[in-house]
Amino acid sequence: MYERAKQLGLSVQIEQTEPLTVTYRISDEYSTTGTGSTKQAAKESAARQMLKILPQPTEKSKSKSNRKHNNQHRKFIEQKGSNDYSRTEQINPITRLYQIARARNEKLEFTEMKTEENDNLFYFQVTFGENNFAYGSHRNKQAAKRLTAENLLQKLNIHLTDTLKTPLPPAPKKGLLKREENSAKQTQEKKHVHFTEDETLSKKQQLTKACEKLDIEIKYEDQLIDDKYESILSLTKDDRLVAKFRGLASLVNDAQEKASVTAWNNLKDLFTQSNQ
């Protein structure tokens, strides 16, 4: 897919709205989405679909692009998602998000997520204001956070090259970014909910009880994929989606329980940190 896009003179962009769902975009014409049991499987699924709709390069375009990308260059394209390297490679999307948040007086928060998938990936969620959020993952923790910021910028229709034209406050120093992030966590309203383990209850039941105290609505959406059931657990508060979690198993109840375990661990860690 990368080689054909290069032969056509086009760049490849990648988006990850959920931990196991990947979308590839090539220019404004071609877009495919893949889902799999791992991120790599989702990428392969999306790439196979993209190869079916991408046109074959002409001989002229092949002659212009006869140099193959090595793995490092390919990762660079995937992470940047832009063919304007000279203008974007020095712009940190995390810093840019903090600048925009300060200029608009909006709250910005990054949260590291946990998952039951053993894929050696780091997952992050970023929340901007009340209703905007995005996800990202990568084998490198900082790269995962950076990719999450890029995904939110795209969701807000703010491109790195566009933000250069917008008058914003100067980028805060690295130490200030860390202090602002820690300050945001410390000023969160403390919830007096104790995530105690009860061996007589399933994680689904324990999660339901905890969310009732927090006025969080739980919803399970189940579907059969091949020979397994996928359960998508959604947490909603005040008609606003807070988070989604996924479980996969041969039985519906087991799939819901797996999704509940992941949600329980994330909520437990979140409120443990906020109460310290």
DRENBA-750156 format. One record per atom (N, C-alpha, C, O, CB): x, y, z. Coordinates in steps of 0.05 Angstrom, whole numbers, padded with zeros to 5 digits, always signed. Glycine has a CB too. Layout:
<recs>
XYZ;...
</recs>
This chain:
<recs>
+00016-00024+00000;+00000+00000+00000;+00017+00025+00000;+00012+00044-00015;-00019+00000+00024;+00038+00026+00017;+00055+00049+00018;+00070+00052-00008;+00074+00075-00018;+00075+00046+00042;+00079+00030-00020;+00095+00032-00045;+00077+00042-00067;+00086+00059-00083;+00106+00004-00052;+00052+00033-00069;+00035+00042-00090;+00028+00071-00086;+00026+00087-00106;+00009+00025-00092;+00023+00079-00061;+00017+00108-00056;+00040+00125-00064;+00037+00147-00075;+00010+00112-00026;+00064+00115-00059;+00088+00131-00067;+00090+00133-00097;+00098+00154-00108;+00113+00118-00055;+00084+00111-00111;+00085+00111-00140;+00065+00130-00152;+00069+00142-00173;+00081+00083-00151;+00043+00134-00137;+00022+00153-00147;+00028+00182-00138;+00013+00200-00144;-00005+00145-00137;+00049+00185-00122;+00056+00212-00112;+00038+00221-00090;+00034+00245-00087;+00055+00231-00134;+00027+00202-00074;+00008+00209-00053;+00020+00201-00026;+00037+00184-00024;-00019+00196-00057;+00010+00214-00004;+00019+00208+00023;-00002+00192+00037;-00025+00193+00030;+00026+00233+00038;+00007+00176+00057;-00011+00159+00072;-00015+00171+00100;+00004+00178+00113;+00000+00130+00074;-00040+00173+00109;-00046+00182+00135;-00060+00160+00150;-00076+00144+00138;-00064+00208+00135;-00055+00158+00176;-00068+00137+00193;-00082+00150+00216;-00072+00168+00228;-00047+00117+00203;-00106+00139+00222;-00122+00148+00245;-00130+00124+00261;-00135+00103+00250;-00147+00165+00236;-00131+00127+00287;-00140+00105+00305;-00160+00116+00325;-00153+00128+00345;-00115+00093+00320;-00186+00112+00319;-00207+00122+00336;-00212+00104+00360;-00221+00113+00381;-00233+00125+00320;-00205+00079+00357;-00208+00059+00379;-00182+00042+00379;-00169+00041+00358;-00234+00042+00375;-00176+00029+00401;-00151+00014+00403;-00147-00007+00381;-00124-00012+00373;-00149+00001+00429;-00168-00019+00371;-00166-00040+00352;-00180-00033+00325;-00187-00051+00310;-00178-00066+00363;-00183-00008+00320;-00194+00001+00294;-00176+00022+00282;-00169+00041+00295;-00223+00013+00299;-00167+00017+00257;-00148+00034+00243;-00160+00043+00217;-00172+00027+00202;-00121+00019+00239;-00156+00069+00211;-00165+00080+00185;-00142+00091+00170;-00126+00107+00181;-00187+00102+00190;-00139+00084+00145;-00119+00095+00127;-00132+00115+00108;-00154+00109+00098;-00104+00073+00111;-00120+00138+00104;-00130+00157+00085;-00107+00164+00066;-00084+00169+00074;-00140+00183+00099;-00113+00164+00040;-00094+00172+00019;-00107+00194+00003;-00127+00189-00011;-00086+00147+00001;-00096+00218+00004;-00107+00242-00007;-00136+00246+00004;-00142+00236+00026;-00108+00242-00038;-00153+00259-00011;-00181+00263-00001;-00200+00243-00015;-00224+00244-00010;-00190+00291-00007;-00189+00225-00031;-00206+00207-00047;-00209+00179-00035;-00230+00167-00038;-00196+00205-00074;-00189+00169-00021;-00189+00142-00013;-00187+00139+00017;-00170+00152+00030;-00166+00127-00027;-00205+00122+00028;-00206+00118+00057;-00216+00090+00062;-00236+00082+00051;-00223+00139+00071;-00202+00075+00080;-00210+00048+00087;-00206+00045+00117;-00188+00057+00129;-00195+00026+00071;-00223+00029+00130;-00221+00023+00159;-00220-00007+00163;-00235-00022+00151;-00246+00036+00173;-00202-00015+00181;-00199-00043+00187;-00200-00047+00217;-00192-00031+00233;-00172-00053+00177;-00212-00070+00225;-00214-00078+00253;-00203-00106+00256;-00207-00123+00239;-00243-00076+00263;-00188-00111+00278;-00176-00137+00283;-00172-00142+00312;-00178-00125+00329;-00150-00140+00268;-00163-00166+00318;-00158-00173+00346;-00133-00159+00357;-00130-00157+00382;-00154-00204+00348;-00116-00149+00340;-00093-00133+00348;-00091-00109+00329;-00105-00108+00309;-00066-00149+00347;-00075-00089+00337;-00072-00066+00320;-00060-00073+00293;-00068-00062+00273;-00055-00044+00334;-00040-00092+00294;-00027-00100+00269;-00047-00113+00250;-00046-00108+00226;-00004-00119+00275;-00065-00129+00261;-00085-00142+00244;-00104-00122+00233;-00113-00124+00210;-00101-00163+00261;-00111-00101+00248;-00129-00080+00238;-00115-00064+00216;-00128-00057+00196;-00136-00061+00261;-00089-00059+00219;-00074-00046+00197;-00074-00062+00172;-00079-00051+00150;-00045-00040+00206;-00069-00088+00174;-00068-00105+00151;-00095-00106+00137;-00096-00106+00112;-00059-00133+00158;-00116-00107+00152;-00143-00108+00141;-00149-00082+00125;-00159-00083+00103;-00164-00112+00163;-00142-00059+00137;-00147-00033+00124;-00129-00031+00099;-00138-00020+00079;-00141-00010+00143;-00104-00041+00100;-00086-00039+00078;-00096-00056+00054;-00094-00048+00031;-00058-00047+00086;-00106-00080+00061;-00116-00097+00039;-00140-00084+00025;-00142-00086+00001;-00125-00125+00051;-00157-00071+00040;-00180-00058+00028;-00171-00034+00011;-00182-00029-00010;-00199-00048+00050;-00150-00020+00021;-00140+00003+00006;-00128-00006-00021;-00132+00008-00041;-00119+00018+00022;-00114-00028-00022;-00102-00038-00047;-00123-00044-00067;-00118-00043-00092;-00085-00063-00041;-00147-00051-00058;-00169-00058-00077;-00180-00033-00091;-00189-00035-00114;-00191-00072-00063;-00178-00010-00078;-00191+00014-00090;-00170+00034-00101;-00177+00052-00116;-00208+00028-00069;-00144+00030-00094;-00124+00048-00105;-00119+00041-00134;-00117+00018-00141;-00097+00045-00089;-00117+00062-00151;-00112+00056-00180;-00083+00047-00183;-00065+00052-00167;-00117+00081-00196;-00079+00032-00205;-00052+00024-00212;-00036+00047-00222;-00046+00063-00238;-00053+00001-00233;-00011+00050-00214;+00006+00073-00223;+00013+00070-00253;+00016+00047-00263;+00031+00075-00207;+00015+00092-00267;+00023+00092-00294;+00053+00088-00296;+00067+00091-00276;+00014+00117-00309;+00064+00083-00319;+00093+00080-00322;+00107+00105-00316;+00129+00104-00305;+00099+00071-00351;+00094+00128-00322;+00107+00154-00316;+00111+00158-00286;+00131+00167-00277;+00091+00177-00328;+00089+00151-00271;+00091+00155-00242;+00110+00136-00229;+00123+00142-00209;+00064+00152-00229;+00113+00111-00241;+00132+00092-00230;+00161+00102-00233;+00177+00098-00216;+00129+00065-00244;+00166+00114-00256;+00194+00124-00261;+00202+00146-00242;+00225+00150-00236;+00197+00133-00289;+00181+00161-00233;+00187+00183-00215;+00193+00173-00187;+00205+00187-00171;+00165+00203-00214;+00183+00149-00180;+00185+00139-00152;+00196+00111-00152;+00182+00092-00146;+00157+00139-00139;+00221+00109-00160;+00233+00082-00161;+00249+00075-00136;+00260+00053-00134;+00251+00080-00185;+00251+00094-00117;+00265+00088-00092;+00246+00077-00071;+00225+00090-00067;+00279+00113-00082;+00252+00055-00059;+00234+00043-00039;+00238+00056-00012;+00260+00064-00004;+00239+00012-00037;+00216+00057+00003;+00218+00067+00031;+00229+00045+00048;+00222+00022+00046;+00190+00075+00041;+00247+00053+00066;+00256+00034+00086;+00236+00036+00110;+00218+00053+00110;+00285+00040+00096;+00239+00018+00129;+00220+00017+00151;+00219+00043+00167;+00197+00052+00175;+00227-00006+00170;+00242+00056+00171;+00243+00080+00187;+00228+00103+00172;+00213+00118+00185;+00272+00089+00192;+00231+00105+00146;+00217+00125+00131;+00187+00120+00131;+00171+00139+00132;+00228+00127+00102;+00180+00095+00129;+00151+00088+00129;+00138+00096+00155;+00116+00107+00155;+00148+00058+00124;+00152+00090+00178;+00141+00098+00204;+00139+00128+00206;+00120+00139+00218;+00158+00087+00226;+00158+00142+00193;+00157+00172+00194;+00132+00182+00180;+00119+00200+00190;+00183+00183+00181;+00126+00171+00156;+00102+00179+00141;+00078+00173+00157;+00059+00189+00159;+00101+00165+00114;+00077+00149+00169;+00053+00141+00184;+00048+00159+00208;+00025+00166+00214;+00056+00112+00193;+00070+00166+00222;+00067+00183+00246;+00059+00212+00238;+00042+00224+00251;+00092+00182+00263;+00072+00222+00218;+00068+00250+00211;+00041+00254+00197;+00027+00274+00202;+00090+00261+00193;+00034+00235+00179;+00009+00238+00164;+00008+00262+00147;-00014+00273+00143;-00014+00238+00184;+00031+00272+00137;+00031+00296+00121;+00054+00294+00101;+00075+00282+00106;+00034+00321+00138;+00050+00306+00077;+00071+00306+00057;+00086+00333+00057;+00102+00338+00040;+00060+00301+00029;+00080+00350+00077;+00093+00376+00079;+00112+00375+00103;+00108+00388+00123;+00072+00399+00083;+00133+00358+00100;+00152+00353+00122;+00166+00379+00131;+00170+00383+00155;+00172+00332+00114;+00173+00396+00112;+00190+00419+00119;+00176+00438+00138;+00189+00452+00154;+00198+00434+00094;+00149+00438+00138;+00134+00456+00155;+00124+00444+00181;+00119+00458+00200;+00111+00468+00140;+00121+00416+00181;+00108+00404+00204;+00127+00388+00222;+00120+00382+00245;+00087+00386+00194;+00151+00380+00212;+00167+00362+00228;+00177+00374+00253;+00185+00360+00272;+00190+00352+00211;+00178+00401+00255;+00188+00414+00279;+00165+00422+00298;+00170+00433+00320;+00204+00438+00272;+00140+00417+00291;+00117+00425+00307;+00108+00402+00324;+00101+00381+00313;+00094+00436+00289;+00108+00405+00350;+00098+00384+00368;+00068+00387+00371;+00059+00407+00382;+00113+00385+00395;+00052+00367+00363;+00023+00369+00365;+00014+00372+00394;-00007+00384+00399;+00010+00345+00352;+00028+00360+00413;+00021+00363+00441;+00023+00392+00450;+00005+00403+00463;+00038+00344+00459;+00045+00404+00443;+00049+00432+00450;+00028+00450+00436;+00018+00468+00448;+00077+00441+00441;+00022+00443+00411;+00002+00459+00396;-00025+00457+00409;-00040+00476+00410;+00001+00449+00367;-00032+00433+00419;-00058+00430+00432;-00060+00447+00458;-00080+00459+00463;-00063+00400+00439;-00038+00447+00473;-00037+00463+00498;-00040+00493+00491;-00053+00508+00505;-00011+00458+00514;-00027+00501+00469;-00030+00529+00460;-00059+00536+00454;-00069+00557+00462;-00012+00534+00436;-00072+00518+00438;-00099+00523+00430;-00118+00523+00455;-00136+00540+00457;-00109+00502+00410;-00113+00504+00473;-00129+00503+00497;-00127+00528+00514;-00147+00538+00524;-00122+00478+00514;-00103+00539+00516;-00099+00563+00531;-00112+00587+00517;-00124+00604+00530;-00069+00569+00535;-00109+00588+00491;-00121+00610+00476;-00152+00610+00477;-00164+00631+00478;-00112+00609+00447;-00164+00586+00478;-00193+00584+00479;-00203+00580+00507;-00228+00578+00512;-00202+00560+00462;-00185+00580+00527;-00193+00576+00555;-00208+00550+00559;-00229+00549+00572;-00210+00600+00564;-00198+00529+00546;-00211+00502+00549;-00192+00484+00565;-00168+00487+00565;-00216+00490+00521;-00205+00464+00578;-00190+00445+00593;-00179+00423+00575;-00193+00413+00557;-00208+00432+00616;-00153+00416+00579;-00141+00395+00562;-00128+00374+00581;-00114+00382+00599;-00119+00407+00543;-00134+00349+00576;-00124+00328+00594;-00117+00303+00578;-00133+00293+00562;-00145+00321+00616;-00093+00292+00583;-00084+00267+00572;-00087+00245+00593;-00079+00250+00616;-00055+00268+00561;-00098+00222+00586;-00101+00200+00605;-00090+00174+00592;-00098+00167+00570;-00131+00196+00613;-00072+00161+00606;-00062+00135+00595;-00082+00113+00602;-00090+00111+00625;-00034+00128+00608;-00089+00098+00582;-00110+00077+00585;-00096+00050+00588;-00073+00046+00580;-00129+00077+00561;-00111+00031+00600;-00101+00003+00602;-00119-00015+00586;-00143-00009+00583;-00100-00006+00631;-00108-00037+00576;-00124-00055+00560;-00116-00084+00566;-00094-00089+00576;-00120-00050+00530;-00134-00102+00562;-00129-00130+00567;-00112-00143+00544;-00101-00164+00547;-00155-00146+00570;-00110-00128+00521;-00096-00139+00498;-00066-00139+00504;-00054-00119+00513;-00101-00123+00473;-00053-00162+00499;-00024-00164+00504;-00009-00157+00479;+00004-00175+00466;-00017-00193+00514;-00010-00132+00471;+00003-00124+00445;+00026-00105+00449;+00037-00094+00430;-00018-00110+00428;+00035-00100+00475;+00058-00084+00481;+00055-00055+00470;+00074-00043+00462;+00083-00096+00469;+00030-00045+00470;+00025-00018+00461;+00017+00000+00484;+00006-00010+00504;+00003-00018+00439;+00022+00025+00482;+00013+00045+00501;-00011+00059+00489;-00011+00067+00465;+00036+00066+00508;-00033+00062+00505;-00057+00075+00496;-00062+00100+00511;-00059+00101+00536;-00081+00055+00499;-00070+00121+00497;-00077+00147+00510;-00104+00157+00500;-00112+00152+00478;-00055+00168+00503;-00117+00172+00518;-00141+00187+00511;-00135+00216+00518;-00124+00222+00538;-00166+00176+00526;-00144+00234+00500;-00141+00263+00505;-00169+00275+00504;-00185+00269+00486;-00122+00277+00485;-00175+00292+00524;-00201+00305+00525;-00196+00335+00523;-00180+00347+00537;-00216+00299+00552;-00211+00348+00505;-00209+00377+00500;-00236+00389+00505;-00255+00384+00491;-00199+00383+00470;-00238+00406+00526;-00264+00418+00533;-00283+00396+00544;-00274+00379+00558;-00276+00431+00509;-00308+00399+00537;-00328+00381+00548;-00335+00358+00529;-00342+00336+00538;-00353+00396+00554;-00334+00362+00503;-00345+00343+00484;-00325+00332+00463;-00333+00315+00447;-00367+00354+00470;-00300+00340+00464;-00281+00331+00444;-00260+00313+00456;-00248+00320+00476;-00268+00355+00430;-00256+00290+00444;-00236+00271+00454;-00226+00254+00431;-00238+00253+00410;-00247+00253+00476;-00202+00242+00435;-00190+00225+00414;-00172+00204+00428;-00165+00207+00451;-00174+00241+00393;-00165+00184+00413;-00149+00162+00423;-00124+00158+00405;-00124+00166+00382;-00165+00136+00426;-00104+00145+00416;-00081+00138+00400;-00064+00117+00415;-00066+00115+00439;-00063+00163+00395;-00049+00102+00400;-00032+00081+00412;-00006+00078+00395;-00005+00084+00372;-00047+00054+00413;+00015+00069+00409;+00040+00064+00396;+00057+00047+00415;+00052+00046+00439;+00055+00091+00389;+00078+00035+00404;+00096+00019+00421;+00113+00037+00439;+00123+00028+00459;+00114+00001+00404;+00117+00062+00430;+00132+00081+00446;+00112+00099+00461;+00093+00110+00448;+00151+00098+00429;+00116+00104+00487;+00096+00118+00503;+00093+00147+00493;+00071+00157+00490;+00104+00118+00532;+00115+00161+00488;+00114+00189+00480;+00101+00191+00452;+00086+00209+00446;+00141+00202+00480;+00108+00171+00434;+00097+00172+00408;+00067+00167+00409;+00052+00178+00393;+00110+00150+00390;+00058+00150+00428;+00029+00145+00431;+00014+00171+00439;-00007+00177+00428;+00024+00123+00452;+00026+00186+00457;+00014+00211+00466;+00014+00231+00443;-00005+00246+00440;+00029+00222+00490;+00036+00232+00428;+00037+00250+00405;+00017+00244+00384;+00003+00261+00373;+00066+00250+00393;+00014+00217+00378;-00006+00209+00358;-00034+00215+00367;-00051+00222+00351;-00003+00179+00353;-00039+00212+00393;-00066+00220+00404;-00071+00249+00400;-00094+00257+00393;-00067+00213+00434;-00051+00266+00404;-00055+00295+00400;-00060+00300+00370;-00077+00317+00364;-00030+00310+00409;-00046+00287+00352;-00050+00291+00324;-00079+00283+00316;-00091+00296+00300;-00030+00274+00307;-00089+00260+00327;-00116+00252+00321;-00136+00272+00330;-00156+00276+00316;-00121+00224+00334;-00132+00285+00353;-00151+00305+00362;-00150+00330+00344;-00170+00342+00339;-00145+00312+00391;-00126+00338+00336;-00123+00360+00318;-00138+00356+00292;-00152+00374+00282;-00094+00366+00312;-00137+00331+00282;-00152+00325+00258;-00182+00325+00263;-00197+00334+00246;-00143+00297+00247;-00190+00315+00286;-00218+00315+00293;-00229+00344+00295;-00252+00349+00289;-00223+00299+00319;-00212+00362+00305;-00220+00390+00308;-00217+00405+00282;-00222+00429+00281;-00204+00403+00330;-00208+00391+00261;-00203+00403+00235;-00181+00425+00237;-00182+00445+00223;-00229+00416+00223;-00162+00419+00254;-00139+00437+00257;-00114+00422+00248;-00105+00403+00261;-00136+00448+00286;-00103+00430+00225;-00078+00417+00216;-00054+00432+00226;-00056+00456+00231;-00078+00416+00184;-00032+00418+00229;-00008+00431+00239;+00000+00455+00222;+00009+00476+00232;+00015+00411+00241;-00003+00452+00195;+00005+00474+00178;-00014+00497+00180;-00006+00520+00178;+00006+00464+00149;-00040+00491+00185;-00060+00513+00189;-00055+00529+00214;-00058+00553+00214;-00088+00502+00189;-00047+00515+00235;-00044+00529+00261;-00021+00549+00260;-00019+00567+00277;-00039+00509+00283;-00003+00546+00240;+00019+00566+00238;+00008+00594+00232;+00021+00614+00238;+00039+00557+00217;-00016+00594+00219;-00027+00620+00211;-00044+00632+00233;-00051+00656+00232;-00044+00617+00186;-00049+00617+00254;-00066+00626+00276;-00050+00639+00298;-00032+00626+00309;-00083+00603+00287;-00055+00664+00305;-00040+00676+00327;-00047+00663+00354;-00069+00665+00363;-00045+00706+00329;-00027+00650+00366;-00031+00636+00391;-00009+00644+00411;+00011+00655+00402;-00030+00605+00387;-00014+00640+00436;+00007+00646+00456;+00032+00630+00450;+00031+00608+00438;-00003+00640+00484;+00056+00640+00458;+00080+00624+00453;+00078+00597+00467;+00065+00594+00487;+00105+00639+00463;+00092+00577+00455;+00092+00550+00467;+00104+00550+00495;+00126+00561+00499;+00107+00530+00448;+00090+00539+00514;+00101+00538+00541;+00124+00519+00543;+00127+00501+00526;+00079+00529+00562;+00142+00524+00562;+00165+00507+00565;+00156+00479+00574;+00134+00476+00585;+00185+00519+00585;+00174+00460+00569;+00167+00432+00576;+00159+00428+00605;+00140+00414+00611;+00190+00413+00569;+00173+00442+00623;+00167+00439+00651;+00140+00451+00657;+00125+00440+00675;+00188+00453+00668;+00132+00473+00643;+00106+00485+00648;+00084+00467+00638;+00063+00465+00651;+00104+00512+00634;+00088+00453+00615;+00068+00434+00605;+00062+00412+00626;+00039+00405+00631;+00078+00421+00579;+00084+00402+00639;+00080+00381+00659;+00066+00391+00683;+00049+00377+00694;+00107+00370+00667;+00072+00416+00691;+00059+00427+00715;+00029+00432+00709;+00012+00427+00726;+00072+00453+00723;+00023+00442+00685;-00005+00447+00678;-00021+00421+00678;-00043+00420+00687;-00007+00460+00651;-00008+00400+00667;-00022+00374+00666;-00027+00363+00694;-00048+00352+00700;-00005+00353+00649;-00006+00365+00711;-00009+00355+00739;-00030+00372+00754;-00045+00362+00770;+00018+00356+00753;-00030+00399+00749;-00049+00416+00762;-00077+00409+00755;-00095+00411+00771;-00043+00445+00756;-00081+00402+00729;-00108+00395+00720;-00118+00370+00734;-00142+00368+00741;-00109+00391+00690;-00100+00351+00738;-00108+00326+00752;-00114+00332+00782;-00133+00320+00793;-00085+00306+00750;-00099+00350+00794;-00103+00356+00823;-00128+00371+00828;-00140+00368+00849;-00079+00371+00834;-00138+00387+00808;-00162+00403+00812;-00187+00389+00804;-00209+00400+00807;-00159+00428+00797;-00185+00363+00795;-00209+00348+00789;-00225+00344+00815;-00214+00341+00837;-00202+00321+00776;-00251+00343+00812;-00269+00338+00835;-00264+00311+00845;-00265+00291+00829;-00298+00342+00827;-00259+00308+00870;-00253+00282+00882;-00279+00267+00887;-00298+00277+00900;-00238+00285+00909;-00280+00242+00876;-00304+00225+00880;-00299+00205+00902;-00278+00192+00902;-00311+00210+00853;-00317+00204+00921;-00314+00186+00944;-00326+00159+00937;-00346+00150+00948;-00328+00197+00969;-00312+00146+00918;-00320+00119+00909;-00297+00101+00914;-00275+00106+00903;-00330+00118+00879;-00300+00080+00929;-00279+00061+00934;-00282+00036+00917;-00302+00022+00919;-00278+00053+00965;-00263+00032+00900;-00264+00009+00882;-00252-00016+00896;-00230-00025+00891;-00248+00015+00855;-00269-00027+00914;-00260-00050+00929;-00268-00076+00914;-00289-00077+00902;-00273-00050+00958;-00251-00096+00916;-00256-00121+00902;-00275-00138+00918;-00272-00141+00943;-00230-00136+00897;-00296-00149+00905;-00315-00167+00918;-00316-00193+00902;-00326-00194+00879;-00344-00153+00919;-00304-00214+00913;-00302-00239+00899;-00329-00252+00894;-00331-00270+00877;-00285-00258+00915;-00350-00244+00908;-00377-00256+00904;-00391-00244+00879;-00410-00255+00870;-00394-00252+00929;-00380-00222+00869;-00393-00209+00846;-00374-00210+00822;-00350-00210+00825;-00399-00179+00853;-00386-00211+00799;-00370-00209+00774;-00361-00180+00770;-00372-00162+00783;-00386-00219+00749;-00341-00176+00753;-00332-00149+00748;-00354-00132+00735;-00355-00108+00739;-00307-00149+00730;-00371-00145+00719;-00393-00130+00707;-00412-00120+00729;-00422-00097+00727;-00409-00149+00688;-00417-00136+00749;-00435-00128+00771;-00422-00106+00788;-00435-00086+00796;-00443-00152+00789;-00396-00110+00794;-00382-00089+00809;-00380-00063+00795;-00383-00041+00807;-00353-00099+00816;-00376-00064+00768;-00374-00040+00752;-00402-00026+00752;-00403-00001+00754;-00366-00046+00723;-00423-00041+00750;-00450-00030+00750;-00455-00015+00776;-00466+00007+00776;-00471-00052+00746;-00448-00027+00799;-00452-00014+00825;-00436+00012+00827;-00447+00032+00837;-00445-00033+00847;-00411+00011+00818;-00394+00035+00820;-00405+00057+00803;-00405+00081+00811;-00365+00028+00812;-00414+00051+00778;-00423+00071+00760;-00450+00083+00769;-00456+00106+00763;-00427+00060+00732;-00466+00067+00784;-00491+00078+00795;-00484+00101+00814;-00498+00121+00815;-00507+00056+00809;-00463+00097+00831;-00455+00118+00850;-00445+00143+00836;-00447+00165+00846;-00434+00107+00869;-00433+00139+00812;-00421+00161+00797;-00440+00173+00777;-00433+00191+00762;-00396+00152+00783;-00465+00162+00776;-00485+00171+00756;-00475+00168+00728;-00479+00185+00710;-00492+00201+00761;-00462+00145+00723;-00452+00139+00696;-00469+00117+00684;-00474+00096+00697;-00422+00130+00697;-00478+00121+00660;-00495+00101+00647;-00478+00081+00631;-00459+00088+00617;-00515+00115+00627;-00485+00055+00634;-00470+00034+00621;-00488+00022+00598;-00511+00018+00602;-00462+00012+00641;-00475+00017+00575;-00489+00005+00553;-00471-00015+00539;-00448-00009+00533;-00499+00027+00533;-00481-00039+00534;-00467-00060+00520;-00479-00063+00492;-00503-00066+00489;-00467-00087+00535;-00462-00064+00472;-00470-00069+00444;-00455-00094+00435;-00430-00094+00434;-00464-00045+00425;-00469-00115+00428;-00457-00141+00422;-00462-00148+00393;-00484-00143+00382;-00469-00163+00440;-00442-00160+00380;-00444-00170+00353;-00427-00194+00348;-00406-00197+00361;-00437-00147+00333;-00436-00211+00330;-00421-00235+00324;-00402-00230+00301;-00411-00222+00279;-00440-00259+00317;-00376-00234+00305;-00356-00231+00285;-00342-00258+00281;-00329-00268+00298;-00334-00209+00293;-00346-00269+00257;-00336-00296+00251;-00348-00315+00271;-00373-00319+00272;-00305-00297+00252;-00332-00327+00288;-00342-00347+00308;-00340-00336+00336;-00343-00351+00355;-00327-00373+00306;-00336-00310+00339;-00334-00298+00366;-00353-00274+00369;-00360-00261+00349;-00305-00290+00372;-00360-00268+00394;-00376-00245+00400;-00359-00221+00408;-00340-00225+00424;-00397-00252+00422;-00365-00198+00398;-00351-00174+00406;-00371-00157+00421;-00393-00151+00412;-00340-00158+00381;-00363-00148+00445;-00380-00131+00462;-00366-00104+00465;-00344-00102+00474;-00385-00145+00489;-00381-00083+00458;-00371-00055+00461;-00386-00043+00484;-00410-00040+00484;-00376-00039+00435;-00370-00036+00505;-00381-00024+00530;-00378+00006+00528;-00356+00016+00525;-00368-00036+00555;-00400+00021+00530;-00399+00050+00529;-00407+00061+00556;-00426+00053+00569;-00418+00061+00507;-00391+00081+00565;-00397+00095+00590;-00405+00124+00583;-00390+00138+00571;-00372+00095+00609;-00429+00132+00592;-00440+00158+00585;-00448+00173+00610;-00460+00161+00628;-00464+00155+00565;-00442+00198+00611;-00450+00215+00634;-00460+00241+00623;-00447+00255+00607;-00425+00220+00654;-00484+00249+00632;-00497+00273+00623;-00499+00275+00593;-00493+00295+00581;-00482+00298+00634;-00507+00252+00580;-00510+00250+00551;-00484+00254+00536;-00484+00261+00512;-00530+00270+00541;-00462+00251+00549;-00435+00253+00537;-00420+00228+00540;-00417+00217+00562;-00419+00277+00549;-00409+00218+00517;-00394+00193+00518;-00368+00198+00533;-00352+00215+00526;-00388+00183+00489;-00363+00181+00553;-00339+00184+00569;-00317+00166+00558;-00294+00174+00555;-00344+00177+00598;-00323+00140+00553;-00303+00122+00543;-00317+00097+00532;-00341+00092+00537;-00284+00113+00566;-00302+00082+00516;-00311+00057+00504;-00290+00035+00510;-00266+00041+00509;-00317+00060+00474;-00299+00011+00515;-00282-00012+00519;-00292-00036+00504;-00316-00038+00498;-00279-00018+00550;-00274-00054+00497;-00281-00076+00479;-00273-00102+00492;-00252-00105+00505;-00266-00073+00452;-00291-00122+00488;-00285-00149+00497;-00292-00169+00475;-00311-00165+00460;-00302-00156+00522;-00276-00190+00472;-00280-00210+00451;-00278-00238+00463;-00259-00244+00477;-00259-00206+00429;-00299-00254+00458;-00299-00281+00470;-00319-00298+00453;-00334-00288+00437;-00307-00281+00500;-00319-00324+00459;-00337-00342+00444;-00365-00341+00454;-00384-00349+00440;-00326-00371+00447;-00370-00330+00479;-00396-00327+00490;-00402-00297+00496;-00383-00282+00502;-00399-00344+00516;-00427-00289+00493;-00434-00261+00497;-00428-00252+00525;-00416-00231+00529;-00464-00257+00491;-00435-00268+00545;-00430-00260+00573;-00400-00257+00578;-00392-00239+00593;-00442-00281+00592;-00384-00275+00567;-00355-00273+00571;-00344-00248+00557;-00326-00235+00568;-00341-00298+00559;-00354-00241+00534;-00345-00217+00520;-00352-00192+00536;-00336-00174+00539;-00358-00215+00492;-00376-00191+00548;-00384-00169+00565;-00367-00167+00590;-00360-00145+00599;-00414-00170+00572;-00360-00190+00601;-00344-00191+00625;-00316-00181+00619;-00304-00166+00636;-00343-00219+00637;-00304-00188+00596;-00278-00178+00589;-00278-00148+00585;-00259-00135+00595;-00268-00192+00563;-00298-00138+00572;-00300-00109+00569;-00303-00095+00596;-00292-00073+00601;-00323-00101+00550;-00318-00108+00614;-00322-00097+00641;-00297-00096+00657;-00292-00078+00672;-00344-00113+00656;-00280-00117+00654;-00255-00119+00669;-00237-00095+00660;-00225-00082+00677;-00240-00146+00663;-00235-00090+00634;-00219-00068+00624;-00229-00042+00634;-00213-00025+00643;-00218-00068+00593;-00255-00038+00633;-00267-00013+00643;-00263-00009+00673;-00256+00013+00682;-00297-00012+00637;-00266-00031+00688;-00262-00030+00717;-00234-00022+00724;-00229-00004+00741;-00268-00057+00730;-00214-00034+00711;-00186-00028+00717;-00179+00001+00711;-00165+00014+00726;-00167-00046+00701;-00190+00012+00688;-00185+00040+00681;-00198+00059+00700;-00185+00078+00709;-00194+00045+00653;-00223+00054+00708;-00236+00072+00727;-00223+00070+00754;-00220+00091+00768;-00266+00065+00729;-00215+00046+00762;-00202+00043+00788;-00176+00059+00789;-00171+00073+00809;-00197+00013+00794;-00160+00057+00768;-00134+00071+00768;-00139+00102+00767;-00125+00117+00780;-00117+00063+00744;-00159+00110+00751;-00165+00138+00749;-00173+00151+00775;-00162+00172+00782;-00187+00143+00729;-00191+00138+00790;-00200+00150+00815;-00180+00146+00838;-00179+00161+00857;-00227+00138+00823;-00164+00126+00836;-00142+00122+00856;-00123+00145+00853;-00114+00156+00873;-00128+00095+00852;-00115+00152+00828;-00096+00174+00824;-00109+00201+00832;-00095+00218+00844;-00088+00176+00794;-00135+00205+00826;-00147+00231+00833;-00151+00235+00863;-00153+00258+00872;-00174+00233+00819;-00152+00213+00878;-00156+00215+00907;-00130+00216+00923;-00130+00219+00947;-00173+00192+00917;-00107+00213+00909;-00081+00214+00923;-00073+00242+00928;-00051+00247+00940;-00059+00198+00906;
</recs>
